[in-house]
Amino acid sequence: LLSLGTGTNSEFAKNYTAEEAAKWGILQWMSPIWEMRSAASSYMNDYYLSTVFQALDSQNNYLRVQENALTGTATTFDDASVANMILLVQVGENLLKESVSEDNHETYEVALKRFAKLLSDRKKLRANKASF
């Protein structure tokens, strides 16, 4: 399973004071609530899937690709400007050089190549079985 995330906003970690939040109306509450819900859903899905694949001794069959430190226009879903597309390509290229996790020092680039080979080998195996 290759799980591709849309990224998370690094500003999500922003702290708010009680005094500041006490002055908010319903609209001001919507943004942090939406960010928390989205981040929690992403993290929990990754946790559950990772746990299931590990329990089945198939952890090499699951890869989550997600950038967790997006800022600025890279966090918007509706900015398809040329400048933002160039920025997102750069974000992706930088992500390829990062480690998949702290305990796994394999880069995303190496992991994706390994994963692509695994998928290709399995497709060839299924094609060979179908031809008999």
C-alpha positions as CSV (number, residue, x, y, z in Angstrom):
1,L,0.0,0.0,0.0
2,L,1.4,3.3,-1.1
3,S,-0.2,6.1,0.9
4,L,0.2,9.6,-0.4
5,G,-0.6,12.5,1.9
6,T,-1.4,16.0,0.8
7,G,0.9,17.4,3.5
8,T,0.3,19.2,6.7
9,N,0.7,22.8,7.7
10,S,3.7,23.5,9.9
11,E,1.7,26.4,11.3
12,F,-0.6,23.8,12.9
13,A,1.8,23.6,15.8
14,K,1.0,27.3,16.5
15,N,0.1,28.0,20.1
16,Y,-2.8,30.2,21.1
17,T,-3.4,31.8,24.5
18,A,-6.7,31.5,26.4
19,E,-7.1,35.3,26.3
20,E,-6.7,35.2,22.5
21,A,-9.1,32.3,21.9
22,A,-11.7,33.7,24.3
23,K,-12.2,36.6,21.9
24,W,-12.8,34.3,18.9
25,G,-16.1,33.9,17.2
26,I,-17.3,30.8,15.4
27,L,-15.4,31.6,12.2
28,Q,-12.0,32.1,14.0
29,W,-12.5,28.6,15.7
30,M,-13.2,26.9,12.4
31,S,-9.6,27.1,11.1
32,P,-7.8,25.5,14.0
33,I,-10.5,22.9,14.4
34,W,-10.3,22.0,10.8
35,E,-6.5,21.7,10.9
36,M,-6.7,19.5,14.0
37,R,-9.3,17.2,12.5
38,S,-7.4,16.9,9.3
39,A,-4.0,16.3,11.0
40,A,-5.5,13.8,13.5
41,S,-7.2,11.8,10.7
42,S,-4.0,11.6,8.7
43,Y,-1.8,10.6,11.7
44,M,-4.4,8.0,13.0
45,N,-4.8,6.4,9.6
46,D,-1.0,6.2,9.2
47,Y,-0.7,4.7,12.7
48,Y,-3.4,2.1,12.2
49,L,-2.2,1.0,8.8
50,S,1.4,0.9,10.0
51,T,0.4,-1.2,13.0
52,V,-1.6,-3.6,10.9
53,F,1.2,-4.1,8.4
54,Q,3.7,-4.7,11.2
55,A,1.4,-7.2,12.9
56,L,1.2,-9.1,9.6
57,D,5.0,-8.9,9.3
58,S,4.5,-7.0,6.1
59,Q,5.9,-3.6,7.1
60,N,7.8,-3.4,3.8
61,N,4.5,-3.5,2.0
62,Y,3.3,-0.1,3.4
63,L,4.8,3.3,2.7
64,R,3.4,6.6,3.7
65,V,4.7,9.7,1.9
66,Q,3.8,13.0,3.6
67,E,5.4,16.3,4.1
68,N,4.7,17.6,7.6
69,A,6.2,21.1,7.4
70,L,4.4,23.0,4.6
71,T,4.2,26.7,4.8
72,G,2.7,29.6,2.8
73,T,1.0,28.8,-0.5
74,A,2.2,25.2,-0.5
75,T,-0.6,24.6,2.1
76,T,-3.5,25.8,-0.1
77,F,-5.5,23.3,-2.2
78,D,-6.6,25.9,-4.7
79,D,-3.5,27.6,-5.9
80,A,-2.6,26.2,-9.2
81,S,-0.4,29.1,-10.3
82,V,2.9,28.3,-12.1
83,A,4.9,29.7,-9.2
84,N,3.1,27.4,-6.7
85,M,3.5,24.4,-9.0
86,I,7.2,25.1,-9.1
87,L,7.3,25.4,-5.3
88,L,5.4,22.1,-4.9
89,V,7.9,20.3,-7.2
90,Q,10.7,21.7,-5.1
91,V,8.9,20.5,-1.9
92,G,8.7,17.0,-3.5
93,E,12.3,16.9,-4.6
94,N,13.4,18.0,-1.1
95,L,11.2,15.3,0.5
96,L,12.9,12.6,-1.6
97,K,16.1,13.4,0.2
98,E,14.6,13.0,3.7
99,S,14.5,9.9,5.8
100,V,11.3,7.9,5.9
101,S,11.4,7.9,9.7
102,E,13.7,8.5,12.6
103,D,14.3,4.7,13.1
104,N,14.5,4.0,9.3
105,H,17.3,6.0,7.7
106,E,16.2,5.0,4.2
107,T,15.4,8.1,2.1
108,Y,12.0,8.5,0.4
109,E,13.8,8.3,-2.9
110,V,15.3,4.8,-2.1
111,A,12.0,3.7,-0.5
112,L,9.9,4.7,-3.5
113,K,12.3,2.9,-5.9
114,R,12.2,-0.2,-3.7
115,F,8.4,0.0,-3.6
116,A,8.1,0.5,-7.4
117,K,10.2,-2.6,-7.9
118,L,8.1,-4.6,-5.5
119,L,4.9,-3.5,-7.3
120,S,6.4,-4.2,-10.7
121,D,7.6,-7.7,-9.6
122,R,4.2,-8.6,-8.3
123,K,2.5,-7.4,-11.5
124,K,4.8,-9.6,-13.5
125,L,4.1,-12.5,-11.2
126,R,0.3,-12.1,-11.6
127,A,0.7,-11.7,-15.4
128,N,2.7,-14.9,-15.6
129,K,0.1,-16.8,-13.5
130,A,-2.7,-15.5,-15.8
131,S,-1.0,-16.8,-18.9
132,F,-1.1,-20.4,-17.8
